[in-house]
Amino acid sequence: MDRRAADNPYLHKDFHGALSSGIDYVADRFGERAVRDYLYQFADVYYAPLKEQMKRRGLVALKEHIENTYKTEGGRVAIDFSETEMTVRVAACPAVMHMREKGYKVSPHFVETTGTVNKAICEGTGYAAELVEYDEETGRSIQRFTKIKKPQRKAENAEGERKIS
Amino acid sequence: MISCTEFIPAYSELFKFLDQRGGKAEVVRFWEHLSDDFLGNLKTLVEQKGIRGCWEYWSHTLNEESADFTMELGEDAGEFRIAMHHCPSKGRLLESEHITPYAHYCEHCDLLYRRVLEPLGYKYEADMSECDRARCGFKVTKLK
């Protein structure tokens, strides 16, 4: 059998099972905190170009990334979008559903591939991520991203206080 | 969500993370775990179908991974071989400008598959001399 890379699309969903197994290994060996540390470290490095795009173009860069991800995986998402807030409703996580269908064990920490990864992507971009809901059985979720309001500078506060007094 | 198309960098970064925690020995320990925990389908196929099980296993995985390869099966001789002209995993890691592959990344294949096949009575020989160019190959031979 001879195959060239262009002969097939790149979509090996069994990789989700391997990631789940790896996450369980990290949790068993080093604890739950280590799972978050690993995923944070990965996401901070791997999604660095996306983070740069978010700094330049705003939340729309993340919206495009999420749409592409779920389109590639065959998942359904509904997105409410504004420049300062985005809510993503995922009907079912394609990774979780594939593992359920194939009989792979779904790590109880698999939720972190959404929650922690979203936080790592947003870190330092001026946006915050929140996993509002997550169903472990299907991976159905509600994810919210909001623009962080800039805190008032101390000098301004101090001057404000003087004016008041 | 981490797409399965993003798994390989996640995998490479996991190896780095484990290496930071416990050195290469910790990474090898994980590979052994993964081989035992995750390659049951390869083991079952080879137990049931002999050397043809290798053909069936890699026909599925390498086509889904969009690999560039030549695969040969000689059932009478009890031989199976793969020439990987461009590994989709290592290739992606090398092509990515902002990711540095784990230094021993390619060694995981050798350990994972050898650990399944040798106890079943097969010899596993790998050529890793061109891994830095995303090329490799291996041959599985049924021991008499």
Interface residues (C-beta under 8 A of the other chain):
Chain A: M1 D2 R3 R4 A5 A6 D7 N8 P9 Y10 L11 H12 K13 D14 F15 H16 G17 A18 L19 S21 G22 Y25 V26 R29 F30 A34 D37 Y38 Q41 F42 V45 Y46 A48 P49 T69 Y70 T72 E73 G75 V90 C93 P94 A95 T113 T114 V117 G139
Chain B: M1 I2 S3 C4 T5 E6 F7 I8 P9 A10 Y11 E13 L14 F17 L18 R21 E26 F30 H33 L34 D37 F38 S59 T61 L62 N63 E64 E65 S66 A67 D68 F69 T70 M71 E72 H86 P88 H98 I99
